[in-house]
Amino acid sequence: MIDPNQAGGTRPLLIVDDDDTFVRVLTRALTSRGFEVISARHADEARALARRHQPRHCVLDLKLGEENGLRLIPELHELVPDMRILLLTGYASIATAVEAIKRGAHDYLSKPVDADAVVRALLDGDSAQQGEDEVLDAPEAPLALRRLEWEHIQRVLTESDGNISETARRLGMHRRTLQRKLSKHPVRERPESDD
């Protein structure tokens, strides 16, 4: 494991998440692993802290209330070009992961996530850059129909910059139906049963 002090010097790690409990737990875990942590609850606060503290690393949540963390990635890079950004989400999809990497995130993890996985994602890649092909592997088995629907909705939502009304229009779906589908967690693949 890379020493965070060697990787980032005295520059802090920025956590951008609107879940106070998650921020408190992750801050405690990362502090115990040698990081100096600062946190923001929304995009404006994140931009201000990035400008002021020039953090070396950032753990960014995809959903920040009504805001979309994907939009914040290029803005953070403008403020701190060498910042390594890890995008976290409770609503994982291949489309979102690809879009996060395209916008400049260095890695992407699904919640729940442990602090060791966060540290690995932030520090292990400091010495070797990964390409998009190395980040995502195509599944060997076909995805379930509901999972394919979830992936398609996430792709169209990403293309619509998170605009629910525009996404619903593009999908030919009522806005409330789309919101109901988005409020559910993504469909998980069932583990193979031992009949």
C-alpha positions in Angstrom: 0.0 0.0 0.0 1.2 3.5 -0.9 1.7 6.0 2.0 -0.8 8.8 1.5 1.8 11.3 2.7 4.2 10.3 -0.1 1.4 10.3 -2.7 -0.3 13.6 -1.6 2.2 15.4 0.6 0.3 17.6 3.1 -2.6 18.2 0.7 -5.9 16.9 2.0 -8.4 14.4 0.7 -11.8 15.9 -0.2 -15.0 13.9 0.4 -18.1 15.3 -1.4 -21.2 13.5 -0.2 -24.5 14.7 1.3 -24.9 11.6 3.6 -23.6 12.9 7.0 -23.3 9.4 8.5 -21.3 8.1 5.5 -19.0 11.1 5.5 -18.4 10.7 9.3 -17.6 7.0 9.0 -15.4 7.4 6.0 -13.6 10.4 7.4 -12.7 8.5 10.6 -11.5 5.5 8.6 -9.4 7.5 6.2 -8.0 9.7 9.0 -6.8 6.5 10.8 -5.1 5.5 7.5 -3.0 8.8 7.5 -5.2 11.1 5.4 -6.1 14.7 6.3 -9.8 14.8 5.3 -12.0 17.8 4.4 -15.7 17.4 3.4 -18.4 19.1 1.4 -22.1 18.4 1.2 -22.8 20.0 -2.2 -21.1 21.2 -5.4 -20.6 24.8 -4.4 -18.9 23.9 -1.1 -16.7 21.3 -3.0 -15.6 23.9 -5.5 -14.8 26.4 -2.7 -12.8 23.8 -0.7 -11.0 22.6 -3.8 -10.0 26.2 -4.7 -8.8 26.9 -1.1 -7.1 23.6 -0.2 -6.0 22.1 -3.6 -6.7 18.5 -2.5 -4.7 15.7 -4.0 -7.6 13.2 -3.8 -11.4 13.4 -4.0 -14.1 10.9 -3.1 -17.2 12.1 -4.9 -20.7 10.8 -4.7 -22.8 10.5 -7.9 -25.9 11.9 -6.3 -25.6 15.1 -4.3 -29.3 15.9 -3.5 -30.6 17.3 -6.8 -27.0 17.7 -8.1 -25.1 15.2 -10.2 -21.5 14.4 -9.3 -20.6 13.6 -12.9 -21.0 17.3 -13.7 -18.6 18.3 -10.9 -15.7 16.1 -12.2 -14.4 18.4 -15.0 -15.0 21.5 -12.7 -12.8 20.0 -10.0 -10.1 19.1 -12.6 -10.1 22.8 -13.8 -9.5 23.9 -10.2 -6.9 21.1 -9.3 -5.6 19.5 -12.5 -3.7 16.7 -10.8 -6.6 15.7 -8.4 -7.4 12.0 -8.4 -11.2 11.6 -8.3 -13.0 8.4 -7.2 -16.7 8.4 -8.0 -18.9 6.4 -5.6 -22.5 5.5 -6.2 -25.3 3.4 -4.7 -26.8 3.1 -8.2 -24.1 1.4 -10.2 -24.3 1.1 -14.0 -21.9 0.5 -16.8 -23.0 3.7 -18.6 -22.4 5.8 -15.5 -19.0 4.2 -14.9 -17.9 4.8 -18.5 -19.2 8.4 -18.4 -17.3 9.0 -15.1 -14.1 7.9 -16.6 -14.7 9.9 -19.8 -15.2 13.0 -17.6 -12.0 12.5 -15.8 -12.7 10.2 -12.8 -9.8 7.9 -12.1 -11.9 5.1 -10.7 -15.5 4.2 -9.9 -16.8 2.1 -7.0 -20.3 1.0 -5.9 -21.6 1.6 -2.4 -21.4 0.1 0.1 -17.6 0.3 0.0 -15.0 -0.1 2.7 -12.2 2.3 3.4 -9.4 -0.1 2.2 -11.1 -0.2 -1.3 -11.3 3.6 -1.3 -7.6 3.9 -0.4 -6.6 1.3 -3.1 -8.6 3.1 -5.7 -7.1 6.5 -4.8 -3.5 5.4 -4.4 -2.6 2.3 -6.2 -3.3 3.9 -9.6 -0.9 6.7 -8.9 1.9 4.8 -10.5 0.0 3.3 -13.5 -2.7 4.8 -15.5 -5.6 2.6 -16.5 -7.5 2.8 -19.8 -11.2 2.5 -20.2 -10.9 -1.0 -21.4 -9.1 -2.1 -18.2 -11.7 -0.5 -15.9 -14.7 -2.4 -17.1 -14.9 -6.0 -18.2 -17.9 -7.1 -20.3 -20.0 -9.8 -18.5 -19.5 -13.3 -19.8 -23.2 -14.2 -19.2 -26.1 -12.2 -20.7 -27.6 -9.7 -18.3 -31.1 -10.1 -17.1 -33.8 -8.1 -18.9 -34.5 -5.8 -15.9 -30.7 -5.2 -15.5 -30.5 -4.3 -19.2 -33.4 -1.9 -18.8 -31.6 -0.3 -15.8 -28.4 0.1 -17.8 -30.3 1.7 -20.7 -32.1 4.1 -18.5 -28.8 5.1 -16.9 -27.1 5.6 -20.3 -30.0 7.9 -21.5 -30.0 9.7 -18.1 -26.3 10.4 -18.5 -26.7 11.6 -22.1 -29.4 13.9 -20.8 -27.1 15.4 -18.2 -29.2 14.0 -15.4 -32.4 15.8 -16.6 -35.3 13.5 -15.6 -37.9 15.2 -17.9 -35.6 14.9 -21.0 -34.7 11.3 -20.1 -38.4 10.4 -19.8 -39.1 12.1 -23.2 -36.2 10.2 -24.9 -37.4 6.9 -23.4 -41.0 7.5 -24.3 -41.9 7.0 -20.7 -44.0 9.1 -18.2 -41.8 11.1 -15.9 -43.3 9.6 -12.7 -42.7 6.1 -14.1 -39.1 6.9 -14.7 -38.7 8.4 -11.2 -40.2 5.3 -9.7 -37.7 3.1 -11.6 -34.8 5.4 -10.6 -35.8 5.3 -6.9 -35.3 1.5 -6.8 -31.8 0.1 -6.4 -30.4 -1.5 -9.5 -31.4 -5.0 -10.2 -28.7 -7.3 -8.8 -27.8 -10.5 -10.5 -28.9 -13.5 -8.5 -26.1 -15.8 -7.3 -26.3 -19.2 -8.8 -28.3 -21.5 -6.6 -27.3 -25.0 -5.5 -30.6 -26.6 -6.5 
